[in-house]
Amino acid sequence: MTETIGRYAENIDVPVLWHYAENDVFFPPYIVSQWFQAFKDGGGSGKLVIEPPYKSNGHKLLVADDAIPVWGKAFDEFLFEFNISQLLN
């Protein structure tokens, strides 16, 4: 998967937000960090955010209504940091 992500990054022209929780039951932080490094090494740009544990399953962080304040802040910072609105014009 790491190698595939590195190759995939060669074709991505926009910054990507990688957002996970420490207790993601499918993708632990050390794996996600390796994937993100491969993404950057492959020419990808973006930001990796690993939030503290979210409830009992961090994999649900981005789909739970009560988690919007958690990921929303990081999302807003990402949009500002990479000046996403300018990329859309």
Buried (B, 14 or more C-beta within 10 A) or exposed (E): EEEEBBEEBEEBEEBBBBBBBEBBEEBBBEBBBEBBBBBBEBEBEBBBBBBEEBEEBBBBBBEEEEBEEBBEEBBEEBBEEBEBEEEEE
